[in-house]
Amino acid sequence: GSFLRPEYLKKARADYEAGAMSAEELKKTEDKAITELVAKQKEAGYHVITDGEFRRATWHLDFMWAFDGVGHSKTETGLPFHGEAAMIDDTYVTGKISYKKNHSFVEHFKFVKALEDENTVAKLTIPAPAQFLEQMIMPFAWSNTKKFYDTQEEVAKDIAEGYREFIKEVYAAGCRNLQLDDCSWGMVVDPAACKLFGVTPKGLEKIKEQLLEINNSALEGKPEDLIVNTHVCRGNFHSTYASSGAYDSVAATLFAKENVNAYYLEFDDARSGGFEPLKSVSGDKKVVLGLITTKSPKLEDKEDVIKRIHEAAKYVPLDRLYLSPQCGFASCEIGNKLTEEEQWAKLALVKEIAEKVWG
């Protein structure tokens, strides 16, 4: 969902933060940048369009900030990624969490919806409910959250209810393609997962059920024609990552039981393991193979990628497999370490390989 921000947009946001630009002027700049981005997506031959997350500081936290009972402040330490701390706002509970109507993301979606044509569909990316929950109940956060909640189950209930309200509102605005971005599963498969969550191996199994339950609960009663996909991530900040681990240990929950239409899965390096866990993907769900990395400008070898697609087809039929980059190009404003030109070269490569494999 995310794209590298053009320099003039980065400057505008900095000016706004410094009080040198009004909110109205910033919105005009964002509108211009998004209109140009969508035109480039169409020119590149893509049939799903996004706003590149150009109105957000981060891929996930801005969504949470629009709920009642959620506060944030500038971080002093950042989140530990490999080689660099992600300096994104500390986000925490300030009261009972509830949905606040007229969520900013609904307005953001309406702008992209208006740019649809007969060949394109607007997609909205938001953090998964599990991601929201983990933000508030991980060991580093629970000491604050328990000032307002007696149990983690109560937190999950309020978050899921809020998502159901948001889904109603964004569906009414015309959204038919919603993507839930989710790093929580990436943390669960990490070798240090028990330490991260402060649990035993048995406790980690309960965490998996907790993640599955809130994601499915949030989707209860959704309209039949609303496509909901999920992207499983291991962290994507300035070309660094947060976690590692194969999908094997979550296949029986995530792949078999989560009520989504498709999984966007990272497979761009050895940190993601092999394709065998895909045999647990249930029903007619689709799998989007993230074989093209957004963390490096180096273009992948076409034949190597095609070979890997056919390896994955041993576990999921080829007609239910797709190809994409492993993640966005700029999950946060800072973006990954490549140029806009290199970004579009990556997307051209994805399309070229897909057309060769599927016609």
C-alpha positions as CSV (number, residue, x, y, z in Angstrom):
1,G,0.0,0.0,0.0
2,S,2.8,2.4,0.7
3,F,5.0,4.4,-1.8
4,L,8.1,6.6,-1.3
5,R,7.0,10.2,-0.6
6,P,8.2,12.8,-3.1
7,E,10.5,15.3,-1.6
8,Y,8.0,18.2,-2.0
9,L,5.5,16.3,0.2
10,K,8.1,15.5,2.9
11,K,9.0,19.2,3.0
12,A,5.3,20.2,3.2
13,R,4.7,17.9,6.1
14,A,7.8,19.2,7.9
15,D,6.6,22.8,7.3
16,Y,3.2,21.9,8.7
17,E,4.8,20.3,11.8
18,A,6.9,23.5,12.2
19,G,3.8,25.7,12.0
20,A,4.9,27.2,8.6
21,M,2.1,25.7,6.6
22,S,-1.7,25.4,7.3
23,A,-3.6,22.2,7.3
24,E,-5.5,23.3,4.2
25,E,-2.2,23.9,2.3
26,L,-0.9,20.6,3.4
27,K,-4.0,18.8,2.2
28,K,-3.7,20.5,-1.2
29,T,-0.1,19.3,-1.4
30,E,-1.1,15.7,-0.4
31,D,-4.0,15.8,-3.0
32,K,-1.5,16.7,-5.7
33,A,1.0,14.0,-4.7
34,I,-1.7,11.3,-4.5
35,T,-3.2,12.3,-7.8
36,E,0.2,12.1,-9.5
37,L,0.9,8.7,-7.7
38,V,-2.4,7.2,-8.9
39,A,-1.7,8.3,-12.5
40,K,1.7,6.5,-12.3
41,Q,0.1,3.3,-10.9
42,K,-2.4,3.3,-13.8
43,E,0.4,4.0,-16.3
44,A,2.4,1.0,-14.8
45,G,-0.6,-1.2,-15.6
46,Y,-1.8,-1.9,-12.1
47,H,-5.5,-2.5,-11.5
48,V,-5.6,-1.7,-7.8
49,I,-4.8,1.8,-6.7
50,T,-3.8,3.3,-3.3
51,D,-2.9,6.7,-2.0
52,G,0.6,5.4,-1.1
53,E,-0.3,6.2,2.6
54,F,0.9,9.7,1.7
55,R,-1.3,11.3,4.4
56,R,0.2,9.1,7.2
57,A,3.3,9.3,9.4
58,T,3.2,5.5,9.8
59,W,1.4,2.7,8.2
60,H,-0.5,1.8,11.4
61,L,-0.4,4.3,14.3
62,D,-2.3,7.1,12.5
63,F,-5.2,4.7,12.3
64,M,-5.2,4.0,16.0
65,W,-4.8,7.7,16.9
66,A,-8.3,8.4,15.4
67,F,-9.9,6.2,18.1
68,D,-11.2,7.5,21.4
69,G,-9.0,6.3,24.3
70,V,-5.7,6.3,22.3
71,G,-3.0,8.8,22.8
72,H,0.5,9.3,21.5
73,S,3.7,11.3,22.0
74,K,7.2,11.6,20.5
75,T,9.3,8.6,21.4
76,E,12.7,8.9,23.1
77,T,14.0,5.4,22.5
78,G,12.2,4.0,19.4
79,L,11.4,0.4,18.5
80,P,14.4,-2.0,18.1
81,F,14.9,-2.9,14.4
82,H,18.0,-4.7,13.2
83,G,20.7,-2.0,12.9
84,E,18.4,1.0,13.6
85,A,15.8,2.2,16.1
86,A,12.4,3.1,14.5
87,M,11.7,6.5,15.9
88,I,7.9,6.5,15.7
89,D,5.5,7.9,18.2
90,D,4.8,6.0,21.5
91,T,1.1,5.1,21.3
92,Y,-0.9,4.0,24.3
93,V,-4.3,3.7,26.0
94,T,-5.7,6.9,27.7
95,G,-9.1,5.5,28.5
96,K,-11.7,3.0,27.2
97,I,-11.0,2.4,23.4
98,S,-14.0,3.2,21.2
99,Y,-14.6,4.0,17.6
100,K,-15.0,7.7,16.7
101,K,-17.3,8.3,13.7
102,N,-15.9,10.1,10.7
103,H,-12.6,8.4,10.9
104,S,-9.9,10.3,8.9
105,F,-9.1,7.1,6.9
106,V,-12.6,7.1,5.5
107,E,-12.1,10.6,4.1
108,H,-8.7,9.5,2.8
109,F,-10.3,6.6,1.0
110,K,-13.0,8.7,-0.6
111,F,-10.3,10.7,-2.4
112,V,-8.8,7.6,-4.0
113,K,-12.2,6.2,-4.7
114,A,-12.9,9.2,-6.9
115,L,-9.9,8.4,-9.0
116,E,-11.1,4.9,-9.9
117,D,-11.9,4.2,-13.5
118,E,-13.2,1.2,-15.4
119,N,-9.8,-0.6,-15.1
120,T,-9.1,0.1,-11.4
121,V,-10.3,-0.5,-7.9
122,A,-9.3,1.6,-4.9
123,K,-7.7,-0.3,-2.0
124,L,-7.4,0.8,1.6
125,T,-4.7,-0.5,3.9
126,I,-5.1,-0.4,7.7
127,P,-3.4,-2.2,10.6
128,A,-5.0,-5.5,11.5
129,P,-7.0,-5.7,14.7
130,A,-4.3,-8.0,16.2
131,Q,-1.7,-5.3,15.5
132,F,-3.8,-2.8,17.4
133,L,-4.3,-5.2,20.3
134,E,-0.6,-6.1,20.6
135,Q,0.2,-2.4,20.6
136,M,-1.8,-2.1,23.9
137,I,-1.1,-5.4,25.6
138,M,2.6,-6.3,24.9
139,P,4.7,-6.3,28.1
140,F,6.0,-2.8,27.5
141,A,2.4,-1.5,27.3
142,W,0.3,-3.5,29.7
143,S,1.4,-1.7,32.8
144,N,-0.3,1.4,31.4
145,T,-3.3,-0.3,29.7
146,K,-4.3,-2.1,32.9
147,K,-5.0,1.3,34.5
148,F,-8.1,1.3,32.3
149,Y,-8.8,-2.4,31.7
150,D,-9.0,-5.4,34.0
151,T,-8.3,-8.0,31.3
152,Q,-6.8,-8.3,27.9
153,E,-10.0,-9.8,26.7
154,E,-11.8,-6.6,27.4
155,V,-9.3,-4.6,25.4
156,A,-9.8,-7.1,22.5
157,K,-13.6,-6.8,22.7
158,D,-13.5,-3.0,22.4
159,I,-11.0,-3.0,19.5
160,A,-13.0,-5.6,17.6
161,E,-16.2,-3.6,18.1
162,G,-14.5,-0.5,16.8
163,Y,-13.3,-2.2,13.7
164,R,-16.8,-3.5,12.9
165,E,-18.0,0.1,13.1
166,F,-15.1,1.3,10.9
167,I,-15.8,-1.4,8.3
168,K,-19.5,-0.3,8.1
169,E,-18.5,3.3,7.6
170,V,-15.8,2.7,5.0
171,Y,-18.0,0.2,3.1
172,A,-20.7,2.9,2.9
173,A,-18.0,5.1,1.4
174,G,-17.6,2.6,-1.4
175,C,-14.6,0.5,-0.2
176,R,-14.7,-3.1,-1.6
177,N,-11.0,-3.9,-1.1
178,L,-9.6,-3.7,2.4
179,Q,-6.1,-4.9,3.5
180,L,-5.2,-5.7,7.1
181,D,-1.5,-5.3,7.7
182,D,-0.2,-7.4,10.5
183,C,3.2,-7.7,12.1
184,S,1.9,-9.6,15.1
185,W,2.2,-13.0,13.4
186,G,5.8,-12.0,12.3
187,M,6.6,-11.4,16.0
188,V,5.0,-14.8,17.0
189,V,7.2,-16.8,14.7
190,D,10.5,-15.0,15.8
191,P,12.9,-17.2,17.8
192,A,12.7,-14.7,20.6
193,A,8.8,-14.7,20.6
194,C,8.4,-16.0,24.2
195,K,10.7,-13.2,25.5
196,L,8.9,-10.6,23.4
197,F,5.5,-11.5,24.7
198,G,6.7,-12.5,28.2
199,V,5.2,-16.0,28.0
200,T,6.2,-19.7,28.0
201,P,5.9,-21.8,24.8
202,K,2.4,-22.9,26.1
203,G,1.5,-19.2,26.6
204,L,2.6,-18.4,23.1
205,E,0.0,-20.9,21.8
206,K,-2.6,-18.9,23.6
207,I,-1.3,-15.7,22.0
208,K,-1.8,-17.2,18.5
209,E,-5.4,-18.0,19.4
210,Q,-5.9,-14.5,20.7
211,L,-4.6,-13.0,17.5
212,L,-6.8,-15.2,15.4
213,E,-9.9,-14.5,17.6
214,I,-9.7,-10.7,17.4
215,N,-9.0,-10.6,13.6
216,N,-12.0,-12.9,13.0
217,S,-14.2,-11.1,15.5
218,A,-13.6,-7.8,13.8
219,L,-14.7,-9.2,10.5
220,E,-18.0,-10.7,11.8
221,G,-21.0,-9.5,9.8
222,K,-18.9,-7.8,7.1
223,P,-20.6,-7.4,3.7
224,E,-20.2,-10.4,1.4
225,D,-18.8,-8.3,-1.4
226,L,-16.1,-6.7,0.7
227,I,-12.8,-8.3,-0.1
228,V,-10.6,-8.5,2.9
229,N,-6.9,-9.6,2.5
230,T,-4.1,-9.6,5.0
231,H,-0.4,-8.9,4.8
232,V,1.9,-10.6,7.2
233,C,5.0,-8.5,7.9
234,R,8.2,-8.8,9.9
235,G,8.8,-5.1,10.1
236,N,9.7,-2.6,7.3
237,F,11.5,0.5,8.5
238,H,14.2,2.3,6.4
239,S,15.2,-1.0,4.8
240,T,15.6,-2.8,8.1
241,Y,13.4,-5.5,9.7
242,A,12.2,-6.3,13.2
243,S,11.7,-10.1,13.3
244,S,12.5,-13.4,11.5
245,G,11.0,-16.9,11.3
246,A,9.2,-19.3,9.0
247,Y,5.4,-19.6,8.9
248,D,5.4,-23.2,10.1
249,S,4.3,-22.5,13.7
250,V,1.4,-20.3,12.7
251,A,0.1,-22.2,9.6
252,A,-2.5,-24.2,11.6
253,T,-4.1,-20.9,12.9
254,L,-3.3,-18.1,10.5
255,F,-3.5,-20.0,7.2
256,A,-6.2,-22.5,8.2
257,K,-8.6,-20.4,10.2
258,E,-8.3,-16.6,9.6
259,N,-11.3,-15.4,7.6
260,V,-9.6,-13.5,4.8
261,N,-9.7,-13.8,1.1
262,A,-5.9,-13.7,0.5
263,Y,-2.6,-13.6,2.3
264,Y,0.2,-11.3,1.2
265,L,3.3,-13.1,2.5
266,E,6.9,-12.0,2.7
267,F,9.2,-14.5,1.0
268,D,12.0,-12.1,-0.2
269,D,14.8,-13.8,1.8
270,A,15.7,-16.7,4.1
271,R,14.1,-15.0,7.1
272,S,10.7,-16.2,5.9
273,G,11.5,-19.9,5.6
274,G,10.1,-22.2,2.9
275,F,6.8,-22.7,1.1
276,E,5.7,-25.9,2.8
277,P,3.4,-24.2,5.4
278,L,1.3,-23.0,2.5
279,K,-0.3,-26.4,2.4
280,S,-2.4,-25.3,5.4
281,V,-4.1,-22.5,3.5
282,S,-7.7,-23.5,3.6
283,G,-10.6,-23.3,1.1
284,D,-10.1,-21.3,-2.0
285,K,-8.0,-18.5,-0.4
286,K,-5.3,-16.9,-2.5
287,V,-1.7,-16.4,-1.7
288,V,0.3,-13.4,-2.9
289,L,4.0,-14.3,-2.9
290,G,6.2,-11.4,-1.8
291,L,9.3,-12.4,-3.8
292,I,10.4,-9.0,-4.9
293,T,12.1,-7.0,-2.0
294,T,11.4,-3.4,-1.3
295,K,14.4,-3.2,1.0
296,S,17.0,-3.0,-1.7
297,P,17.1,-1.4,-5.2
298,K,18.8,-4.5,-6.7
299,L,16.4,-6.1,-9.2
300,E,15.8,-9.8,-8.8
301,D,16.6,-12.4,-11.4
302,K,13.4,-13.1,-13.4
303,E,14.1,-16.8,-13.8
304,D,14.9,-17.3,-10.1
305,V,11.6,-15.7,-9.2
306,I,9.7,-17.8,-11.7
307,K,11.3,-20.9,-10.3
308,R,10.3,-20.0,-6.8
309,I,6.7,-19.4,-7.9
310,H,6.5,-22.9,-9.3
311,E,8.0,-24.3,-6.0
312,A,5.2,-22.6,-4.1
313,A,2.7,-24.2,-6.6
314,K,3.5,-27.6,-5.1
315,Y,1.5,-26.5,-2.1
316,V,-1.1,-24.0,-3.5
317,P,-2.4,-24.3,-7.1
318,L,-0.8,-21.9,-9.5
319,D,-4.2,-20.3,-10.3
320,R,-4.5,-19.2,-6.7
321,L,-1.0,-17.8,-6.5
322,Y,0.0,-14.2,-7.3
323,L,3.1,-12.0,-7.2
324,S,3.9,-8.8,-5.4
325,P,6.7,-6.9,-3.5
326,Q,7.2,-8.3,0.0
327,C,6.0,-5.1,1.6
328,G,5.4,-1.4,1.0
329,F,8.2,0.9,-0.1
330,A,7.6,3.4,2.7
331,S,5.8,2.0,5.8
332,C,6.9,5.2,7.5
333,E,7.6,8.6,6.0
334,I,11.3,8.0,6.0
335,G,10.9,5.3,3.3
336,N,13.2,2.5,2.3
337,K,16.7,3.0,0.8
338,L,15.9,3.2,-2.9
339,T,14.9,6.0,-5.3
340,E,11.4,6.5,-6.8
341,E,12.8,5.4,-10.1
342,E,14.1,2.2,-8.6
343,Q,10.7,1.7,-6.9
344,W,8.9,1.8,-10.2
345,A,11.5,-0.5,-11.7
346,K,10.6,-3.1,-9.0
347,L,6.9,-2.8,-9.9
348,A,7.6,-3.1,-13.6
349,L,9.5,-6.3,-12.8
350,V,6.6,-7.7,-10.8
351,K,4.2,-7.1,-13.7
352,E,6.6,-8.5,-16.3
353,I,7.1,-11.8,-14.3
354,A,3.4,-12.1,-13.6
355,E,2.5,-11.8,-17.2
356,K,5.1,-14.4,-18.2
357,V,3.8,-16.9,-15.6
358,W,0.1,-16.3,-15.8
359,G,-0.3,-14.7,-19.2
